[in-house]
């Protein structure tokens, strides 16, 4: 793919296109400096991000903006698991082990992001009510810290959304490996958390819950529909996945949607977590 040739053709039709993408063009060049297989795999994502941001958002967030956005989400998750661990919810030994492990990870994520941002780090006291969150989301989940099933349902929504949130920001960190690599490392850990929480919910009786997202909202909780908006997408890189040959016939819709996580924009994520106190 001659990406720069394509860009030059677009510039002929849109003289302002160069100004729109100038900060991003360097990021595309950075990709091509990697191995050829990596570059080819990254091109559809990078090209999509370039156009979406060139025409859909005037200002590109800085690395500091992206990391502070991540820090706000980690503050929320850290506080959530800290509250759950300190509650009298009555976790089983196995559940307690998982929650303690995830709690440690989220607290470590907070400390890491604070250490990277240093004085630029947003203070947790700016979130919620002086740093205190409303885990009921304004009464939507009134039993979140008194009922185990509610707690794990909210945990699942947080973790699934966290995976999509990090994926949605990765494109803005291209060209800055010092930020991109740890962000993707955190992203992969959030995905493991999501899988673990989903398996806990399944063991507790949510029999249709799988370790991965199938379709759109597969939690059985209508209040979190927005967290899964777009997850029923069956097209990737212009290819309709269900038109491809599978093990038996074409790839099913369930398999197509489960095979790919969809990104969320920062605006989408902030709107979803604002009821808990994220600002």
C-alpha positions in Angstrom: 0.0 0.0 0.0 1.5 3.4 -1.1 -0.1 5.3 1.8 1.7 8.6 1.0 0.6 8.3 -2.7 -3.0 8.1 -1.5 -2.5 11.1 0.8 -1.1 13.1 -2.2 -4.1 12.3 -4.3 -6.4 13.4 -1.5 -4.5 16.7 -1.1 -5.3 17.5 -4.7 -9.0 17.4 -3.8 -8.7 19.0 -0.4 -5.9 21.6 -0.2 -6.3 21.9 3.6 -5.8 18.2 4.1 -2.0 18.6 4.7 -2.7 21.0 7.6 -5.3 18.6 9.0 -2.9 15.7 9.2 0.6 17.2 9.6 0.9 16.1 13.2 -0.2 12.6 12.3 1.9 12.0 9.2 5.0 11.6 11.2 3.2 8.9 13.2 2.5 7.0 10.0 6.2 7.3 9.0 7.1 6.0 12.4 5.1 2.8 11.7 6.9 2.2 8.5 10.2 2.1 10.3 9.1 -1.1 12.1 9.3 -4.5 10.5 7.3 -4.9 7.3 4.8 -7.3 8.9 4.1 -4.9 11.8 3.8 -2.0 9.4 1.3 -3.8 7.2 -0.8 -4.9 10.2 -0.8 -1.4 11.6 -1.6 0.5 8.5 -5.5 0.0 8.4 -5.7 1.1 12.1 -3.4 4.1 11.6 -5.1 5.1 8.3 -8.5 5.0 10.0 -7.3 7.0 12.9 -5.7 9.6 10.7 -8.9 10.2 8.7 -11.2 10.1 11.7 -9.2 12.7 13.6 -8.4 14.8 10.5 -12.0 15.4 9.8 -13.8 14.5 13.1 -11.9 16.4 15.7 -9.9 19.6 15.4 -7.5 19.2 18.2 -5.4 16.1 18.7 -4.9 15.2 22.4 -1.4 15.4 23.7 0.4 12.5 25.3 -0.3 14.2 28.7 -4.0 14.4 27.9 -4.1 10.7 27.0 -2.3 9.6 30.1 -4.4 11.8 32.4 -7.5 10.4 30.8 -6.1 6.9 31.6 -5.3 8.0 35.1 -8.8 9.2 35.8 -10.1 5.7 34.7 -7.5 4.0 36.9 -8.5 6.2 39.9 -12.1 5.0 39.4 -11.1 1.3 39.1 -8.6 1.4 41.9 -11.1 3.1 44.3 -13.8 0.5 43.2 -11.7 -2.5 44.1 -10.4 -0.9 47.2 -14.0 -0.3 48.3 -15.0 -3.9 47.4 -12.0 -5.4 49.2 -12.9 -3.4 52.4 -16.6 -4.2 52.3 -18.5 -7.1 53.9 -19.7 -8.5 50.6 -18.6 -12.0 51.6 -16.4 -13.1 48.7 -15.5 -16.8 48.5 -11.8 -17.6 49.0 -11.3 -17.9 45.2 -13.2 -14.6 44.5 -11.3 -12.8 47.2 -8.0 -14.0 45.6 -9.0 -12.5 42.2 -10.2 -9.2 43.7 -7.1 -8.8 45.8 -5.0 -9.4 42.7 -6.9 -7.0 40.5 -6.9 -4.4 43.3 -3.1 -4.6 43.4 -2.9 -4.2 39.6 -5.2 -1.1 39.5 -3.3 0.5 42.4 -0.1 -0.1 40.6 -1.5 1.4 37.4 -2.4 4.6 39.3 1.1 4.9 40.9 2.8 4.3 37.5 0.8 6.9 35.7 1.3 9.4 38.5 5.1 8.8 38.4 5.1 9.3 34.6 3.0 12.5 34.7 4.6 13.9 37.9 3.3 17.4 38.5 1.1 17.2 35.4 -1.0 14.4 36.9 -4.6 15.2 37.6 -5.4 14.9 41.3 -7.8 12.3 42.5 -9.4 14.9 44.6 -10.8 16.5 41.4 -12.8 13.4 40.7 -16.1 12.5 42.3 -16.9 14.4 45.5 -13.3 15.3 46.6 -12.1 12.0 45.4 -15.0 9.9 46.7 -17.0 8.1 44.0 -20.6 7.1 43.7 -20.4 3.5 42.8 -24.2 3.3 42.6 -24.0 5.6 39.6 -26.7 7.9 41.0 -28.8 4.9 42.2 -28.6 2.8 39.1 -26.7 0.1 41.1 -27.9 0.7 44.7 -26.6 -2.7 46.0 -23.1 -2.5 44.4 -21.3 -2.8 47.7 -23.8 -5.0 49.5 -24.6 -7.6 46.8 -21.9 -9.7 45.2 -23.7 -10.2 41.9 -24.2 -6.5 41.5 -20.6 -5.8 42.4 -19.3 -8.3 39.8 -21.7 -6.9 37.2 -20.4 -3.4 37.7 -16.8 -4.8 37.7 -17.4 -6.5 34.4 -18.7 -3.2 32.8 -15.7 -1.3 34.2 -13.2 -3.8 32.9 -14.8 -4.3 29.4 -15.0 -0.5 29.1 -11.4 -0.1 30.2 -10.2 -2.4 27.4 -12.1 -0.4 24.8 -10.9 2.9 26.3 -7.2 2.1 26.1 -7.7 0.8 22.5 -9.4 4.0 21.6 -6.4 6.1 22.6 -3.5 4.0 21.2 -3.5 5.8 17.9 -2.7 9.1 19.7 0.5 7.5 21.2 2.0 6.3 17.9 5.5 7.6 17.6 5.9 7.8 21.4 7.0 4.4 22.4 7.7 5.5 25.9 4.0 6.1 26.4 2.6 3.6 23.9 4.3 0.5 25.2 3.2 0.8 28.9 -0.3 1.9 27.7 -0.6 -1.3 25.7 0.8 -3.3 28.6 -1.9 -1.9 30.8 -4.5 -2.6 28.1 -3.6 -6.3 28.0 -3.8 -6.5 31.8 -7.3 -4.9 31.7 -8.3 -7.5 29.2 -7.2 -10.3 31.6 -9.2 -8.6 34.3 -12.3 -8.5 32.1 -11.9 -12.2 31.3 -11.4 -13.2 35.0 -14.5 -11.2 36.1 -16.6 -12.7 33.3 -15.6 -16.2 34.4 -16.5 -15.4 38.0 -19.9 -14.2 36.9 -20.4 -17.3 34.9 -19.5 -19.5 37.9 -22.0 -17.5 40.0 -24.8 -18.3 37.6 -24.6 -15.9 34.7 -24.6 -18.9 32.4 -24.6 -17.0 29.1 -21.5 -14.9 30.1 -18.3 -15.9 28.2 -14.7 -14.8 28.9 -15.1 -12.5 25.9 -17.7 -10.1 24.5 -20.2 -11.7 22.1 -22.4 -9.4 20.1 -23.2 -6.1 21.9 -24.3 -6.0 25.5 -24.0 -9.6 26.6 -24.0 -8.9 30.4 -27.8 -9.2 30.8 -27.8 -5.7 32.4 -29.7 -3.2 30.3 -28.2 -0.2 32.2 -24.8 -0.8 30.6 -25.9 -0.9 27.0 -23.8 2.1 26.2 -20.7 0.4 27.4 -21.1 -2.1 24.6 -22.3 0.1 21.8 -20.6 -0.9 18.5 -19.4 -4.3 19.8 -21.7 -6.0 17.3 -19.6 -4.7 14.4 -18.8 -7.5 11.9 -16.6 -5.4 9.6 -12.8 -5.0 10.1 -10.6 -3.1 7.7 -13.3 -3.0 5.1 -13.8 -6.8 5.3 -17.1 -8.3 6.3 -15.9 -11.1 8.6 -19.1 -13.1 8.2 -18.4 -13.4 4.5 -15.2 -15.4 5.3 -15.0 -19.1 5.4 -15.1 -20.6 8.9 -14.7 -24.0 10.4 -18.1 -25.0 9.2 -19.6 -22.6 6.7 -19.0 -18.9 7.0 -17.8 -17.2 10.2 -20.8 -16.8 12.4 -21.9 -13.4 13.7 -21.1 -14.5 17.3 -17.6 -15.5 16.3 -17.1 -12.3 14.2 -18.0 -10.0 17.1 -16.1 -12.0 19.7 -12.9 -11.9 17.6 -12.4 -8.2 17.8 -12.8 -5.6 20.5 -14.0 -2.2 19.3 -12.4 1.1 20.5 -14.3 3.8 22.3 -13.5 7.5 22.1 -12.6 9.5 25.2 -15.9 11.4 25.0 -17.9 8.2 24.9 -16.0 6.7 27.8 -16.3 9.8 30.0 -20.0 10.0 29.3 -20.3 6.3 30.5 -18.3 6.8 33.7 -19.5 10.3 34.6 -22.4 9.0 36.7 -19.8 7.4 39.0 -18.0 10.7 39.4 -15.3 10.7 36.7 -14.8 14.3 35.2 
